[in-house]
């Protein structure tokens, strides 16, 4: 497995509150971490970033 490490700069993400009417979660990899429904859900369309200095680390 490899982990890519980079330096990143971006403006603050614009965050929007959303309302979820129904949530189905089926992601076995995180089943031990996520046990309850979330108490807050946020969404962002994203921002442009500047990234540099990529380092690949093998684990």
C-alpha positions in Angstrom: 0.0 0.0 0.0 1.2 3.5 -0.8 0.3 6.8 0.9 0.8 10.0 -1.1 1.8 13.0 1.0 1.4 16.5 -0.5 1.4 20.1 0.7 -2.0 21.7 -0.1 -3.3 25.3 0.1 -6.9 26.3 -0.5 -9.4 28.9 0.5 -11.9 28.0 3.3 -14.5 25.5 2.1 -18.0 26.9 1.8 -20.2 24.6 3.9 -23.9 24.1 3.5 -26.2 22.3 5.9 -28.4 19.6 4.3 -31.3 17.6 5.5 -31.2 13.8 5.0 -34.6 12.1 4.8 -33.2 8.6 4.6 -29.7 7.2 5.2 -28.5 3.8 4.2 -25.0 3.0 5.1 -23.3 -0.1 3.8 -19.5 0.3 4.0 -18.1 -2.7 5.9 -14.6 -1.2 6.2 -16.0 1.5 8.6 -18.7 -0.5 10.3 -16.8 -0.5 13.6 -16.3 3.3 13.5 -19.8 4.4 12.6 -22.4 2.9 14.9 -25.1 5.6 15.0 -26.8 8.0 12.6 -24.9 11.3 12.3 -26.2 14.2 14.4 -25.0 16.8 11.8 -24.5 16.5 8.0 -22.7 19.1 5.9 -21.9 19.4 2.3 -19.5 21.4 0.1 -19.2 21.6 -3.6 -15.4 21.9 -3.0 -12.7 24.4 -3.8 -9.8 24.7 -6.1 -6.5 23.8 -4.5 -2.8 24.2 -5.1 -0.7 21.1 -4.3 3.0 20.6 -4.4 5.8 18.4 -3.0 4.3 15.0 -3.6 6.1 12.2 -1.6 5.1 8.6 -2.0 5.5 6.5 1.1 5.2 2.7 1.0 3.6 1.1 3.9 
